[in-house]
Amino acid sequence: MPSLKEIKTRIASVSSTLKITQAMKLVASSKLRKVQSRMTGFEQYSRHLSAVLDTLLRTEGVPRTPLAEQHPDSKTVTLVAFGSNSSLCGSYNSNVCRLLKKSVAEAESNGLKVKVYALGEKIYKFALREGYDVDARYRHWGDGTTYDQMGSLAFSLMEDYCGMKTDSVHLLYTRFISNGTQICTDEECMPLTVSAPASSDGAADTVAADLILEPSASEIAADLIPYDMCARFYRIFLSSSASEHACRMIAMQTATDNATELLREISLQYNKQRQAAITAELTDISNAQ
């Protein structure tokens, strides 16, 4: 049985851990609110931009963009995995790592060469351990990543796709649904999915029919495609970042609850043992008299 001094030391240790988990929970909660605020506004912009672009690309006479063209002989697939630089966020990173491993296995089973872009130190180290062909340029990207940085990555991948250096680009990330629900997602962004062109038999898109476009639908679409792709990358980054903070907040709340329960049990043990020691001392004093 541990002594009173040992129990007291353990109480102090658990109390210190409890303060740390409570503080980390508050920090994660604060960061989550900030990211949610940015994500809510930007997601509306991104989805409206995609809707406008889709309308333009479905208009008759608009040539198909090279980003929407399927490569006839697919040989290479690029996987962009979004993770975090730090741990203590539950299964956030491990879920993305499992999805990455599954995606790599499926691609290799189809005879494809896989290139991995790891965003976050944890994903990078996992990809390195697995022996994947991983790009290390983005391994330290985290909360401070800006729209311009994500745009530079999007432009780089668009150039690779148009230059036939890759035949498909998939984004592996954790999609934020709510504070308690996040879904690990594999989203293909290249080739770009475009709806079938509107027909001229009266079924033409009503929105496109009401638009007066200047200079032309094809020129506007060509200018919008890079912006739409950059916006998609940044929207996914914000969703992934919000999921990270939500997972960390839940993990720290669970750790706080466990520490509180453990502290209650240890304190009860300390009080019982202390009371037994006092009773023994009183008994000794009574017997001495």
N, C-alpha and C positions, 0 to 999 in steps of 0.2 A: 504494500500500500504506500503511495507517495506521501511524503511529509507535507506539513502545512506550508512550508517555504516553497516547495516544488509546485504545489497547487497554486499558490499566490503568484509565482512566476508565470505559470501557464495562463492564469487569468489576465495578467498584464499583457502577455503576448497576444491572446485572442482579442482583447480590447483594442490593442494597437491595429491588428488586422481589420477589425470591424470598422475603425475610423477610416482606414484606407479604402475599403470597399464602398463605404458610404460616399466618400469624396469622389471616387472614380465613377460611381453611379450618377452623381450630380453633374460631373463634367461631361459624361456621355449624353446625359439628358439635355444639357445646354447645347452641345454640338449638334445633337439630333434636331432640335428645334430650328437651329440656324440653317442646316442643310435642307430640312423640310420646307422652310420658307423659300429658299432659292429654287428647290426642285418643283414646287407647286407652280410658281410663275413661269419657269423655263419650260416645263413640260407642256403647258398650254401653247406657248410660242412654237415649240418644236413640232407638236402634232398639227397645228394649223399650217405651218410651213410645209410639212409633208403632204397635207391634204391639197394645198395649192399646187404643189409640184405634181402630185398624182393626177390632178385634173388637167394640167397642161400636157402631161405625157400621154393622156388618153384622148387628146384632141387630134383629129385627123390632120395629116400633113406634117406632124411633128416627128422628126427622125428619132429613132431609138438611141439612147445614150450608150456609149461603150461599156459603162458600168452595169448595164442591164443585159448585156450580151453573154450568153453561156459560152464558156470555152469548150470547143469540141473534144479535146483530149485532156481531161483533167489529170494533172500530175502532182500538184502541190496544193495544200490547204494551210491557211494561216489561222491560228487560234489566238485570240486576245483574251487573256484571263485577268479579271479584276479582283484583287485581293487587298490586304492591308499590310502595313509595315510593322504593326505591333500585334501582340496576342491578347489574351484575356477577353476574347469576344465570342466565347462559346464555340459552336461548330461552324462559324462563318467561313473561315479559311479552309477547313477540312472538307466542307461541302463542295467548294469550288475546285479543290484539288481532286476530289473524286470525279467530278464532272469532267475535268481536264483529262484525267487518266482514261476515262471511258471514251471521250472524243478522240483521243490520240489512238487508242486501240482500234476503234472503228475505222478511222482513216487508214491506218497501217494495214488493216485486214483487207481493205479495198485497193491496196497497192499504191497509196498516196504518200508523198513525202510531207512531213509536218513541220511547220515553223511556228514556234511559240513566242508570243510577246507577253511577258509577265509584268503586270502593273502591281507592284507591292512586293516587299521583301520576302514575305512568307511564301507567296506563290513562286517567286523566283528560286528560292532555295529548294522547294519541292521539285520544280522542273529540273533543276540542276542534279538533284539526287537521282531522279528517274532517268537521267541521261538524254533528255530532250534537246533538240536544237533550239536554244532559248536566246532571245535578244535581251541583253542586260541594260540597255539604255534607259529603260523606264522602270527599273526595279525600285527606285526610291520615291516614285510618285505616290502622293497620299492626299491628305485633306487640303493642302495648299495648291493642288493642281488647278490650273486656270483653263478657261475656255480656249485660249490661244494655244496652250500646250496640247490639249486634246485635239484641237484643230490640226496641229502639226502632225500628230500621229495619223489622223484621218487622211490628210493629204498624202502622207507617205504611203499608206496602204492603197489609196486610190491610184497612185502612180504605179505601184507594184502590179495592181490588177490590170490596168490599162496596158502596161508594158509586158504582160504575160509572165511576170515573175511569180505570180500566184494565181490560182484558178478559183479560189473561194476564200472568203473571210468570215469567220464566226466569232461572235462576242460571247464570252462565258462570264456571267456575272450573277449577282444575287439581286433579284428584283424586289423592290420594297412595296409591300401591299399595305401593311399597317405596323404598328409598334410590335405586335406579337406574331406577325405573319410575314415571312420573306421566302421567296421561291427561287431556287437555283435555276438559271435559264441559259439555254444555248440559242442565240439569235443570229441568223445568217444575215449579214448586211451587204455582202457582195457575192454573187451578182444582185443588183438592185431589183427588187420585185416591183413590177409595173403591171397595172391592170390592162386588160385588152382594150385597144383603141375603140372609141365610140363609133358606132355605125352611122350611116347617113340615111337610114330608113325611118327616121322619126324617133329613134331610140338614143339620139345623141345626148350627151351629158347636158342637163339644163343649165348648170352653172357655167360650163364652157360656152354655151350658146349665148349667154348674156354678157360675155366679156368682150371688151374692146381692147386688144392687146397691141402695145406699141413698144419696141419695134416689131416683134413677132413672137409667137408662142415658142418657137424653137430656140430663139436667142435668149428669151427669158428663162426657159427651162435649163438651158446650158449654164446660165449664170447661177441659177438656184440650186442645182445639184450639189456642188461642193458645200454650200452653206447648209443644206439639208443633212448631208453626211456628217459634217462637223457638229451640228446640233444634235444629231442622234448619238454620237459618241459621248458628248458632254452630258446629255440626258441620262444615258446609261451609267456614266460615272457618278452622277449625283444620286441615282437610285441605289447604286452599289455602296456609296459612302453612307447614305441614310441607313441601309441595312446593317452596315458594320456597327454604327453607333447604337442602333436598336438592339442588336445582339449583345453588345458590350453592356448596355444598360440592364438587360434582362439577366445576363450572367452575373453582374455585380449585385443585382437585387437578390438573386438566389444565394450568392456567397454571403451577403449581409444577413439574410434570414438564417442560413446555416450557422454563421458565427454567433448570432444572437441566441439561437437555441443551445449551441455548445457552451456559450458563456453562462447561460442559465443553469445548465446541468453541472458545470464545474463549480459555480458559486454555491449550488446546493450541496455538492460534495464537500466543499470547503467549510461551509457552515456546520454540516453534520460532524465533520471531523474535529472542528474547533470546539463544538459543544461537548463532544466526547472527551476531548482533552481537558476542558474546564471541569467536567464532572469527575474525571479521574483525579485531578488536583484537589478538588473539594473532598473527595473520598479519603485521599491520603492525609489531608489536614485533620479531618474528623477522626480518623484512626489514630493519628499521633496524639491527639488530645485524650 
